[in-house]
Amino acid sequence: MTTPEPLPAKRKPALGCLLEIVETLVLTLIIFWIIQSFVAQPYRVQQLSMEQTLEPDQYVLVDKLTPGFDPYKRGDIVVFRPPALWAPGQEQPFIKRVIGIGGDTVEIKDGAVFINGTKLLEGQYVFREDGQTQETLPLGSESRWVVPDGEVFLMGDHRGNSSDSREFGSVAIETVIGRAWLRYWPLDTFTILPTPRHEELATPAP
């Protein structure tokens, strides 16, 4: 008794294969959109204001998820939309460092930043030239600001080449896109961006 040969497998219609490809692409795009909108997104540094921490044409990954339960802290590097009245038509987000949070009094005097009367120790990230830390100077007539609740005071690390809260004041947290936490390109600069602890602020000023 001979064993019957198996029937040849039926080929999927071309239309069915095309639909599967389209479904896969659509699902991929939806997942990508969700990640970009709510989890993380890449950001290309274009300004000089964060030298030497971040250089132009470096890429960072912006965390959009954790700020929902881990509020922005002094020292965080953030990407934000500049105030519309200060930069009308400006669509390119800025990247700066959080210097003051809601309730802080930020003051610039003697070339340094003071938070609630305590001098902020910024040598670890402020731009250096010929080995010397750059002084911080006011950009306008004001040199003292009280940061309202729900806002942050931002400055670039290259203080002499940065338009920031010294010029346009503190910004609403709603305009902050997220926290830059990982520099991933070029590959030889790959690193997690540290947040300074500013332990000097833990002790009240005399």
N, C-alpha and C positions, 0 to 999 in steps of 0.2 A: 504494500500500500504506500503510495507516494504522498509526501507532505505537500499541501498546496502552497504555492508561493505567496508571500504577503503582498497585499495590495499596495501600490505606490502611495506615498503620503500626498495628501492634497496640498497644493500650493495655495498660500493665502492670496486673495485677490490684491492687485496692485493698490486699489483704493484703500483697503484695510491697512496695508503697510504704511501708506501715506498718512492716514489718520493717526496711527500710533506715533509716528515721528512728530506730527503736529502737537499731539497731546503731551509728548515728552518735552518738547520745546516750550510750550505754554507753561507747564508745571515748573520747569527750570526757571523761566522768567519770573513767575510768581514768587518762587522761593528767593530768588535774587533780590526782587523788589522788597520783600518782607525784611530780609537781612539788612539791606541798604537803608530802609526807612526806620527800623526799630532796633537793630542790633549794633551794626558797625558799618562804617563806610571809609573808603580811602580818601586821603586829602593830600594834594600836592602843594608843598610850600613854595610860594612865589615871592614873598616879601623878604626883605633883609632884616626885619625887625626882631627876629629871634636868633640872630647870630650870637654866639657861636654854638648855641644849643642845637639849632636847626638851621640848615643852609638851604638856599634856593635849589629847587628841583629834587629835594629829598621828599619821600613819601612817608606819611604816617597813617596809622589806622586809628580812626576816631570811634571811641566807645560811646554809643548812644543809649545803651541799656542800663548800666549800673547807676548813672546819675539819678535815676528814678527812685533808688533806695539808698544811695550813698552820695549825699550832697557834695557839691564842689567845695574844695578846701583851698586854703592859701597854698600857693605853690603849684597847683594843677595847671597844666597847659591845656587850653581849650580853643576850639574853633567856634566862631560866632558870626552872626550877621551884624555888620556895623550899623549904628543908628541911621535911620533913613533921612532924617533932617540934616545930619552931618555929612552923609555921603549919598546924595540922591542918585538913584540909578545904579548904584554899586551892587552888583550881583555876586562878586567874588567874596566869599567869607574871609575873615581875618583869623590869624592865630596869634594868641598872646598868653601871658601867664596871669593867673589869679593872684592878686596882691592883697585885696581886702574883700571881706564878705559882709553880709548884712549886719549892721550894727557897729562896724568898725569905723574908727576915725583914722583916715590916712593923711599923713602930713609929710611934706618934702621940705627938708631944711638941712643946711650944711652939706649938700650934695648926697644926702642919704634919705631913705624912706623910713618913716616911723609909723607904727601901728599901735593905736591906743597909748601913745607916749613912749613906746619901746622901739628902739632902733632895730630895723629888720636886717639880719645878717644875710647878705645876698651874694657873697663872694663866690659861691659854688656855681652860680649860673649867669651872673651879669657879665656882659661883654667885657673882654680884656683887650687892651692895646698896649703892646710892649710890656706885657706882664702886669700892667696896672689896671685895677678895676675901674670901670667907667663911672663917673659921678651921675647921679640922677638929678635932673633939674626940671622945674615946672615948664610947661609948654605955653602957658598963658598967664593971666593975672592971678589965677588961683594957685594956692600951694597947700590948701587944707580942704578935705572933703569928708563928709559923713555919708557912709554907704547905707542907703535905705534897705530895709528888709526886702528880700526877693530880688536883690541886685548884686552884682559883683564888680569890683574895681580891677581893671586889667592894665597890664603894661607889657611891652616887649622887652626881651632880655638885652637887646641893643638899644639902650635908652636914648642915644643920640640920633637914632635912625628909626624912630617908631612914633607913629600917630596912635595914641591910645587914650585911656581914661583921663590922663592929664589934660587932654584937649577936649574930649567929648563927654567926660563924666562917666559914672558907673553905668552899666548896661543891665537890662532885665534878664533874669535867668532864662526866660522864655525865648530869648534870641540866641542862646547858646546851643549849638548843635550837638556838641558832645566833648568828651575828654580825650585828648590825644594821649595814647598810652604806649604805642609801639611804633618805632621807626623801622621800616622794613626794606627800604630801597634808597640808595644802592645797597647791595647785599653786604658789602664790607662795613656798612654803618648800622647793621641790624642790631637793635637793642630795645629793651623796655625803657621808657622814659621815666626816670625816677621823680618822685614828688618830695621836695625838701620838707623836713619835719618842723623846722623853725621852733626848736625847743626854747629859744629865748623868749617867745611869747607866752610860754606856760607860766613864767614868773611875772607878776604884776610889776609895772614900772614904779620906781620909788617916788 
